[in-house]
């Protein structure tokens, strides 16, 4: 009986061991054998009929292109933000604009025609389409004006766009047949079967797994030539090498009207016609000034109109002293919203025509744009205005200069780099560091403020086009304490009157190294009076630091507020 039982047990144990071995092998196979499952590229890209996936150099773009009659239409955001920012879309008037150095080229929605100034040309396809809230531009049309190349692929429909050139990128070639997988795991689905010698662009090395696969670090994130992004084992591709995309496209070069020497500009605040009569007296009191900028033009209403205080006599008198006249146009009118004016092509271009008409009528040497109320939402509209006005100015030999706040993170939409490309001079107003609405008292223009303004401007604007503007005024601050709360007010004074005010009050000025100004304060009837004085010494410290940067020159706000002693110092830096 026992022998029979033993005979039965032995085979059972053998079968059990075999089962365990088979299960173990199966588990090992399951764990270590690569998956052979393939993911359809239709599922990967999720492209619907009439669409095309966009692969933008090395990344898959979120918004699909339209694909109509063999023509690719990419959304305007892609065109403007990545391919060519000089394309401009007017959603109100449904027209696409592209601006060159000599012309504004326009195309209407669903039209094959486009107009260069008034000259008509045609394409074999509609240039721009609208779908929902988005405008889509024919890629071939964009390519006419842009350094880009593209290649189409099918199943599913997709396009790989190359637009960044002359930058190094990492590549490798498959050493043998290899699998490009959806995730960094041998268990992930296969997207592409690579053949020996196939080139891939290496985006990241040793990517971390999202699935917890311990072998994830042995994978590189790559993109295949046809725009599929996935993961391939490091051992399946060869040594990395660098290459770059090149193009024969020639970027348009803009010409600029620049003075041979340093610019020494003074703004002349003109608020009435009678104020024009004093220009000779004011200029005769200066030395070395070669540009006067009277505040003659103001945007009026929201339809592109301007008010003008321009004067032939004024121009003749300035010219008699060898001084150029750059008429200023500002957006300070209470009855105008500059965003509304610039945001419509019709009203924006009307404003441009009105300005250049005044420049021609009065034989002005230049136009100075001082728009200080542009909001971020209208940043592109403002730059388009500068582009379009720039064409008119170049065609008429008129200098175009633009006034700007010092560069900050919240004023990037003023796009000083593009201003420099399409206009002549970019002026940085390195004052109003502390202004009438400031929450604390402080200098109008400390030395470090000027240094930072200059350095940051030069990151975007060539030195030969950069003008740094400095103040001829100071602020008298009044701090009144009531019920434990401090009320702060201030008033602007010219150089001479500022010093006299504090001196008459018995306050003594002392040099403040931290601000690069003379400082004084006094208390009267419980009110604390403070002033950081702008005088010859503080102004020279600022001019020294600007001079070291070899900029195009200086501007000063405003004519008539200066102490006469500053001019002998100023001309040393001309």
Legacy VTK file of the C-alpha trace (Angstrom):
# vtk DataFile Version 3.0
C-alpha trace
ASCII
DATASET POLYDATA
POINTS 574 float
0.000 0.000 0.000
2.789 2.360 1.007
4.742 1.469 -2.155
1.668 2.310 -4.289
1.223 5.624 -2.524
4.897 6.472 -3.063
4.583 5.603 -6.731
1.598 7.981 -7.002
3.244 10.813 -5.047
6.452 10.895 -7.086
4.722 11.669 -10.425
2.494 14.194 -8.684
5.491 15.998 -7.277
7.156 15.885 -10.658
4.065 17.353 -12.282
3.868 20.028 -9.599
7.506 20.966 -10.084
6.991 21.081 -13.815
3.942 23.264 -13.388
5.893 25.594 -11.148
8.733 25.739 -13.666
6.340 26.435 -16.511
4.580 29.145 -14.492
7.920 30.664 -13.537
9.122 30.647 -17.084
5.833 32.188 -18.202
6.181 34.914 -15.583
9.760 35.582 -16.609
8.703 35.704 -20.250
5.868 38.062 -19.374
8.233 40.289 -17.409
11.223 40.368 -19.705
9.940 39.661 -23.202
9.259 42.834 -25.182
5.709 43.520 -26.258
5.011 43.038 -29.932
1.718 44.954 -29.815
1.572 47.869 -32.239
-0.345 51.094 -31.702
-2.067 52.526 -34.729
-0.754 55.963 -35.627
-4.377 56.937 -36.143
-4.905 56.328 -32.423
-1.632 58.078 -31.606
-2.290 61.314 -33.536
-6.128 61.252 -33.457
-6.484 63.161 -36.727
-10.034 63.649 -38.027
-11.044 63.980 -41.663
-10.091 67.359 -43.091
-7.372 67.830 -40.445
-3.630 67.433 -40.382
-1.370 66.939 -37.397
1.353 69.573 -37.084
4.791 68.586 -35.841
6.635 71.797 -35.147
10.328 70.982 -35.556
10.667 68.744 -32.490
7.282 68.882 -30.792
3.739 67.861 -31.572
1.612 70.991 -31.806
-1.723 70.960 -29.986
-3.922 72.595 -32.620
-4.518 70.571 -35.778
-4.089 72.151 -39.200
-6.881 72.181 -41.764
-6.266 70.112 -44.876
-8.332 71.199 -47.851
-7.766 70.308 -51.508
-4.156 69.413 -50.825
-3.444 72.734 -49.094
-2.362 72.945 -45.452
-3.811 75.714 -43.272
-2.146 76.312 -39.899
-3.755 78.359 -37.155
-2.751 81.994 -36.902
-1.410 81.595 -33.357
1.190 79.154 -34.675
2.086 81.491 -37.549
2.473 84.572 -35.372
4.027 83.034 -32.256
6.430 80.564 -33.867
6.888 81.076 -37.597
6.710 84.786 -38.412
5.460 87.460 -36.017
5.105 90.019 -38.813
1.867 88.392 -39.847
-1.046 90.292 -38.333
-4.671 89.156 -38.095
-7.462 91.713 -37.849
-10.395 89.724 -36.478
-12.687 92.756 -36.651
-12.184 93.343 -40.361
-11.375 89.728 -41.294
-8.139 90.419 -43.065
-4.617 89.073 -42.857
-1.724 91.521 -43.146
1.946 90.971 -43.712
4.309 93.931 -43.500
7.641 94.230 -45.281
10.014 97.181 -45.162
8.248 98.725 -48.154
4.675 97.452 -48.246
1.654 96.182 -46.348
0.329 93.012 -48.008
-3.328 92.199 -47.307
-5.559 89.199 -47.943
-9.255 88.803 -47.176
-10.875 85.652 -45.788
-11.610 82.927 -48.390
-9.990 84.954 -51.173
-7.223 83.747 -53.515
-6.146 87.362 -54.025
-3.725 89.465 -52.037
-2.756 93.104 -52.436
0.685 94.671 -52.159
-0.254 98.278 -51.613
-2.781 98.485 -54.462
-1.224 95.856 -56.751
-3.222 92.607 -56.962
-1.693 89.120 -57.053
-3.339 85.713 -56.798
-2.646 82.228 -55.465
-4.196 78.939 -56.575
-5.922 78.576 -53.227
-7.707 80.677 -50.595
-5.026 82.346 -48.488
-6.811 82.495 -45.161
-9.817 80.637 -43.734
-11.814 81.060 -40.555
-13.098 78.114 -38.522
-14.870 78.864 -35.271
-12.890 81.560 -33.474
-9.620 80.751 -35.246
-8.047 82.045 -38.429
-6.005 79.561 -40.476
-3.342 80.619 -42.973
-2.140 78.622 -45.972
1.296 77.274 -45.116
2.547 77.838 -48.664
1.597 81.502 -48.358
3.463 81.819 -45.073
6.464 80.161 -46.715
6.697 83.003 -49.259
7.846 85.370 -46.494
9.339 82.997 -43.941
12.358 80.781 -43.436
10.646 77.414 -43.164
10.452 74.025 -44.831
7.885 71.309 -44.435
7.211 67.722 -45.437
3.856 65.948 -45.572
3.172 62.368 -44.511
0.079 60.178 -44.839
-1.723 57.579 -42.740
-2.515 59.682 -40.842
-2.108 63.083 -42.520
0.600 65.097 -40.828
3.184 67.750 -41.608
6.639 68.235 -40.109
7.639 71.920 -40.164
11.248 73.040 -39.841
11.582 76.688 -38.878
14.546 76.992 -36.481
17.817 77.048 -38.343
21.488 77.134 -37.445
20.936 75.633 -34.001
22.593 72.395 -32.942
20.421 69.330 -32.296
21.212 65.753 -31.242
20.674 62.889 -33.696
21.418 59.167 -33.832
20.894 56.258 -36.240
19.385 52.856 -35.553
22.156 50.224 -35.306
19.714 47.502 -36.285
16.011 46.981 -36.551
14.536 48.722 -33.508
11.214 49.592 -31.930
10.083 53.136 -31.227
7.598 52.722 -28.364
4.865 54.845 -26.870
6.426 54.779 -23.380
9.900 54.106 -21.998
9.233 50.422 -21.473
9.670 47.232 -23.469
6.059 46.454 -22.564
4.776 49.634 -24.190
3.087 49.563 -27.596
5.201 49.933 -30.730
4.671 53.127 -32.731
7.322 52.772 -35.444
9.505 49.901 -36.612
12.902 51.433 -37.292
15.239 49.925 -39.857
19.002 49.899 -39.605
20.344 53.347 -40.489
17.095 55.210 -39.837
17.837 58.615 -38.291
16.036 59.855 -35.199
16.299 63.146 -33.378
17.191 62.567 -29.713
15.050 64.805 -27.521
15.918 63.491 -24.055
18.373 60.897 -22.833
17.574 58.324 -20.179
13.944 59.309 -19.750
12.137 58.300 -16.613
9.386 55.718 -16.986
5.817 56.586 -16.224
5.006 52.916 -15.755
7.572 52.065 -13.078
9.694 49.958 -15.436
13.138 49.644 -13.880
14.718 49.620 -17.325
13.345 53.029 -18.236
16.698 54.742 -17.874
17.967 52.656 -20.776
15.546 54.480 -23.128
15.971 57.743 -25.015
13.085 59.956 -26.035
13.313 60.468 -29.800
11.400 61.723 -32.791
11.335 59.847 -36.060
11.790 61.621 -39.382
8.031 61.516 -39.961
7.180 63.244 -36.687
6.413 60.400 -34.285
7.682 61.040 -30.758
8.390 58.020 -28.565
11.083 55.968 -26.846
13.810 53.689 -28.146
16.336 51.611 -26.221
19.716 53.311 -25.978
21.498 50.147 -27.060
19.542 50.083 -30.330
20.823 53.448 -31.568
24.342 54.545 -32.317
26.481 57.280 -30.878
24.889 60.723 -30.708
26.031 63.357 -33.154
25.059 66.966 -33.657
23.658 68.498 -36.784
21.728 71.605 -37.711
19.084 72.620 -40.199
20.114 75.179 -42.803
18.162 77.357 -45.206
18.779 79.500 -48.276
16.018 81.918 -47.270
17.226 85.524 -47.095
15.741 87.550 -44.261
14.629 91.034 -45.223
16.980 93.807 -44.179
15.559 97.114 -42.994
17.281 100.431 -43.580
17.416 103.098 -40.873
17.731 106.862 -40.871
20.383 107.556 -38.245
22.328 110.694 -37.412
26.075 110.724 -37.958
26.799 111.839 -34.398
25.159 111.653 -30.988
21.539 112.641 -30.624
20.961 115.436 -28.124
17.180 115.722 -27.982
14.994 117.923 -25.810
11.245 117.527 -25.565
9.372 120.808 -25.701
5.965 120.659 -24.049
3.603 122.642 -26.240
0.001 122.765 -25.064
-1.151 125.894 -26.919
-0.256 127.535 -30.211
1.180 130.485 -28.310
3.774 128.225 -26.692
5.402 127.778 -30.124
6.538 131.390 -30.068
9.086 130.789 -27.320
11.152 128.142 -29.107
13.996 130.492 -30.106
14.476 131.803 -26.568
14.471 128.291 -25.131
16.862 126.828 -27.690
19.227 129.798 -27.522
19.687 129.008 -23.818
20.931 125.481 -24.645
24.211 124.111 -25.959
24.704 121.167 -28.301
21.005 120.416 -28.812
20.428 118.997 -32.304
16.821 117.766 -32.031
13.774 119.437 -30.524
10.591 117.392 -30.118
7.504 119.573 -29.602
4.393 117.816 -28.223
2.235 118.888 -31.141
0.013 115.916 -31.982
-2.549 114.112 -29.851
-4.732 111.181 -30.866
-8.266 112.557 -30.775
-11.313 110.267 -30.526
-11.291 106.673 -31.709
-11.343 107.050 -35.486
-7.739 107.911 -36.295
-7.970 111.683 -36.032
-5.334 113.896 -34.413
-5.236 117.419 -33.038
-2.278 119.465 -34.219
-0.390 122.489 -32.905
2.292 122.303 -35.605
3.826 125.541 -36.832
5.830 126.441 -39.948
7.423 129.323 -38.079
8.548 127.018 -35.285
10.238 124.674 -37.768
11.964 127.570 -39.541
13.262 129.018 -36.264
14.624 125.685 -35.052
16.258 125.045 -38.426
17.926 128.456 -38.274
19.819 127.139 -35.239
20.703 123.874 -36.957
18.171 121.929 -34.867
15.951 119.193 -36.335
12.260 119.012 -35.438
10.695 115.662 -34.489
6.990 116.181 -33.892
5.610 114.211 -30.929
2.335 112.297 -31.098
0.883 111.177 -27.757
-2.172 109.265 -26.538
-2.995 111.510 -23.574
-6.427 112.686 -24.697
-9.329 111.872 -22.389
-11.694 111.336 -25.313
-9.569 108.608 -26.931
-8.859 104.938 -26.214
-5.640 104.111 -28.012
-6.466 100.398 -27.987
-9.601 101.028 -30.026
-7.714 103.135 -32.546
-4.866 100.669 -33.033
-7.068 97.546 -32.939
-8.853 98.400 -36.185
-6.877 98.419 -39.431
-9.084 101.158 -40.857
-8.651 103.570 -37.941
-5.008 102.643 -37.345
-4.034 103.357 -40.926
-6.060 106.562 -40.903
-3.996 107.707 -37.917
-0.792 106.863 -39.785
-1.899 108.827 -42.848
-2.846 111.836 -40.734
0.543 111.815 -39.007
2.614 111.516 -42.160
0.482 114.211 -43.807
1.423 116.589 -40.970
5.081 115.609 -41.261
5.056 116.380 -44.985
3.025 119.575 -44.615
5.451 121.051 -42.070
8.633 119.477 -43.490
9.369 117.697 -40.219
12.630 115.817 -39.797
11.044 113.167 -37.630
8.017 111.794 -35.808
8.259 110.768 -32.165
5.601 108.351 -30.870
4.774 108.639 -27.170
1.963 106.133 -26.528
1.958 105.390 -22.808
-1.518 103.880 -22.449
-1.140 100.791 -24.641
-2.299 97.659 -22.833
-1.051 94.109 -23.266
-4.126 93.128 -25.282
-3.132 95.719 -27.892
0.595 95.006 -27.974
0.470 93.433 -31.445
-1.718 96.290 -32.695
0.838 98.825 -31.446
3.727 97.051 -33.163
1.739 96.787 -36.387
1.158 100.538 -36.171
4.923 101.104 -35.873
5.594 98.795 -38.843
3.090 100.571 -41.052
4.088 104.063 -39.989
7.726 103.057 -40.479
7.100 102.414 -44.175
5.596 105.873 -44.637
8.458 107.506 -42.746
11.159 105.711 -44.758
9.432 106.622 -48.016
9.493 110.292 -47.019
12.891 110.479 -45.321
11.325 111.074 -41.903
13.013 109.724 -38.759
10.739 107.533 -36.632
11.484 107.278 -32.904
9.478 105.523 -30.194
9.299 106.416 -26.491
9.274 103.506 -24.044
9.122 102.788 -20.361
12.256 101.078 -18.999
12.098 97.339 -19.782
10.219 95.246 -17.226
8.503 91.866 -17.247
5.112 93.583 -17.533
6.022 95.762 -20.530
7.501 93.129 -22.860
4.529 93.521 -25.214
5.989 96.852 -26.336
8.458 94.577 -28.198
11.462 96.885 -28.294
13.376 94.417 -30.467
10.811 94.716 -33.242
10.622 98.471 -32.736
14.352 98.634 -33.410
13.959 96.525 -36.555
11.215 98.618 -38.166
11.824 102.107 -36.710
14.949 104.253 -36.370
15.411 105.082 -32.693
14.118 103.483 -29.499
14.009 105.936 -26.601
13.949 104.655 -23.024
12.446 107.139 -20.563
14.728 106.452 -17.583
12.741 108.635 -15.195
9.507 108.508 -13.177
11.062 105.780 -11.061
8.882 107.386 -8.412
5.963 109.352 -9.831
2.888 111.250 -8.680
0.968 108.045 -7.959
3.790 106.200 -6.163
3.052 104.651 -2.787
6.410 105.738 -1.378
8.669 108.745 -1.790
11.852 108.362 -3.764
14.039 109.754 -6.534
12.722 110.481 -9.993
15.699 108.727 -11.514
18.290 107.031 -9.324
21.653 106.071 -10.782
20.967 102.335 -10.546
17.594 102.853 -12.204
19.320 104.452 -15.181
21.995 101.749 -15.263
19.402 98.962 -15.267
17.253 100.752 -17.850
20.233 101.104 -20.177
21.533 97.562 -19.747
18.105 95.991 -20.237
17.297 98.133 -23.271
20.539 97.092 -24.930
19.540 93.441 -24.587
16.862 94.149 -27.201
17.996 97.230 -29.093
21.309 97.925 -30.885
23.348 100.630 -29.176
23.361 102.788 -32.314
19.554 102.998 -32.116
19.229 103.450 -28.358
18.547 106.845 -26.814
18.352 107.175 -23.018
16.072 109.913 -21.726
16.886 111.724 -18.447
14.993 114.228 -16.290
15.389 117.964 -15.841
13.008 117.882 -12.851
12.657 116.643 -9.285
9.709 115.893 -7.021
8.976 117.545 -3.707
7.315 114.890 -1.561
4.925 115.756 1.264
4.184 113.161 3.960
1.230 114.072 6.163
0.363 111.808 9.096
-3.239 111.737 10.352
-4.699 109.139 12.683
-1.572 107.054 12.281
-1.868 106.973 8.478
0.586 108.664 6.116
-0.802 110.550 3.165
1.735 111.037 0.365
1.581 113.743 -2.292
4.180 115.251 -4.592
4.793 118.080 -6.998
7.290 118.345 -9.846
9.799 121.197 -9.955
12.416 122.242 -12.463
16.074 122.073 -11.451
16.504 125.663 -10.272
13.132 126.043 -8.552
13.509 122.666 -6.804
16.784 123.669 -5.197
15.502 127.125 -4.311
12.406 125.673 -2.664
14.401 123.476 -0.303
17.082 126.092 0.347
14.484 128.729 1.243
13.002 126.268 3.719
16.377 125.884 5.400
17.006 122.330 4.233
20.567 121.304 3.495
21.358 118.903 0.672
23.767 116.006 1.171
25.027 113.593 -1.460
23.388 110.159 -1.328
25.605 107.491 -2.885
22.817 104.914 -2.934
20.713 106.975 -5.357
23.324 109.177 -7.017
21.446 112.354 -6.040
21.586 115.142 -3.486
18.993 114.564 -0.765
17.306 116.945 1.657
14.322 116.936 3.961
12.651 119.153 6.535
9.556 119.173 8.701
7.056 122.029 8.991
3.726 122.008 10.802
3.936 118.245 11.185
4.446 117.694 7.432
7.662 115.993 6.279
9.085 117.350 3.031
11.600 115.256 1.059
13.499 115.773 -2.178
16.033 113.809 -4.216
17.472 116.642 -6.276
18.212 116.354 -9.977
21.062 118.763 -10.632
24.228 118.972 -12.683
26.066 116.450 -10.512
23.328 113.802 -10.512
22.744 114.283 -14.229
26.431 113.852 -15.025
26.617 110.608 -13.037
23.795 109.253 -15.167
25.344 110.484 -18.402
28.648 108.839 -17.502
27.061 105.420 -17.146
25.071 105.836 -20.348
28.172 107.039 -22.195
30.013 103.860 -21.231
27.386 101.903 -23.179
28.065 103.878 -26.396
24.400 104.532 -27.085
23.109 106.785 -29.855
22.569 109.717 -27.514
20.367 111.352 -24.912
16.960 112.924 -24.541
15.770 115.265 -21.788
12.369 116.040 -20.303
11.755 118.852 -20.642
13.085 122.007 -22.277
12.922 124.967 -19.901
13.179 122.995 -16.642
16.957 122.701 -16.783
19.474 124.842 -14.934
21.615 126.636 -17.514
24.754 125.233 -15.907
24.005 121.707 -17.168
24.703 122.472 -20.822
28.454 122.840 -20.518
28.473 119.430 -18.872
26.103 117.828 -21.371
28.113 118.803 -24.432
31.109 116.922 -23.012
29.193 113.699 -23.693
28.180 114.566 -27.235
LINES 1 575
574 0 1 2 3 4 5 6 7 8 9 10 11 12 13 14 15 16 17 18 19 20 21 22 23 24 25 26 27 28 29 30 31 32 33 34 35 36 37 38 39 40 41 42 43 44 45 46 47 48 49 50 51 52 53 54 55 56 57 58 59 60 61 62 63 64 65 66 67 68 69 70 71 72 73 74 75 76 77 78 79 80 81 82 83 84 85 86 87 88 89 90 91 92 93 94 95 96 97 98 99 100 101 102 103 104 105 106 107 108 109 110 111 112 113 114 115 116 117 118 119 120 121 122 123 124 125 126 127 128 129 130 131 132 133 134 135 136 137 138 139 140 141 142 143 144 145 146 147 148 149 150 151 152 153 154 155 156 157 158 159 160 161 162 163 164 165 166 167 168 169 170 171 172 173 174 175 176 177 178 179 180 181 182 183 184 185 186 187 188 189 190 191 192 193 194 195 196 197 198 199 200 201 202 203 204 205 206 207 208 209 210 211 212 213 214 215 216 217 218 219 220 221 222 223 224 225 226 227 228 229 230 231 232 233 234 235 236 237 238 239 240 241 242 243 244 245 246 247 248 249 250 251 252 253 254 255 256 257 258 259 260 261 262 263 264 265 266 267 268 269 270 271 272 273 274 275 276 277 278 279 280 281 282 283 284 285 286 287 288 289 290 291 292 293 294 295 296 297 298 299 300 301 302 303 304 305 306 307 308 309 310 311 312 313 314 315 316 317 318 319 320 321 322 323 324 325 326 327 328 329 330 331 332 333 334 335 336 337 338 339 340 341 342 343 344 345 346 347 348 349 350 351 352 353 354 355 356 357 358 359 360 361 362 363 364 365 366 367 368 369 370 371 372 373 374 375 376 377 378 379 380 381 382 383 384 385 386 387 388 389 390 391 392 393 394 395 396 397 398 399 400 401 402 403 404 405 406 407 408 409 410 411 412 413 414 415 416 417 418 419 420 421 422 423 424 425 426 427 428 429 430 431 432 433 434 435 436 437 438 439 440 441 442 443 444 445 446 447 448 449 450 451 452 453 454 455 456 457 458 459 460 461 462 463 464 465 466 467 468 469 470 471 472 473 474 475 476 477 478 479 480 481 482 483 484 485 486 487 488 489 490 491 492 493 494 495 496 497 498 499 500 501 502 503 504 505 506 507 508 509 510 511 512 513 514 515 516 517 518 519 520 521 522 523 524 525 526 527 528 529 530 531 532 533 534 535 536 537 538 539 540 541 542 543 544 545 546 547 548 549 550 551 552 553 554 555 556 557 558 559 560 561 562 563 564 565 566 567 568 569 570 571 572 573
